[in-house]
Amino acid sequence: MAKENAVIGMYSATTGDAAATIDVPDDGLLLGCFLHVEGTLNADAEECEASVEFGSVNTRTTNDTRSLLAFVQAKMGLLTSGAGSNVGSQWFSYGDGIVVFGGERIYLHTAGAGSTLVNARALLVFSFAQFKARRR
């Protein structure tokens, strides 16, 4: 049995789908997610993105997605050349919570323009205090 309340961290320094994963330790509720992305961008319109999803492949550019939990993006806008570290962070609150089940996998996806190195972090806040019936 997992602790009543827990914060589980995810981190990735690579770019791509399923850059990091966690397995939900027990039945409960996902109450919120803090998602942070950073990248060194050096050209106009370069960007770095991160998303947290139930799916193993990102759906952030898909309409009517059902697996997306959180998404952040940082983008460079330049009139001249130069490099800069760009960050994007956001707290996502899920109200009364999203029902999760022990063993479900949650993925952190990242993407960057060209060879941009993307660092992403997510903190997932859970409550495992209430038993939830399994989906049928």
Secondary structure, 3 states (H helix, E strand, C coil): CCCCEEEEEEEECCCEEEEEEEECCCCEEEEEEEEEEEEEECCCCCEEEEEEECCCCCCCCCCCCCCEEEEEEEECCCCCCCCEEEEEEEEEEEEEEEEECCCCEEEEEEEECCCCCEEEEEEEEEECCCCCCCCC
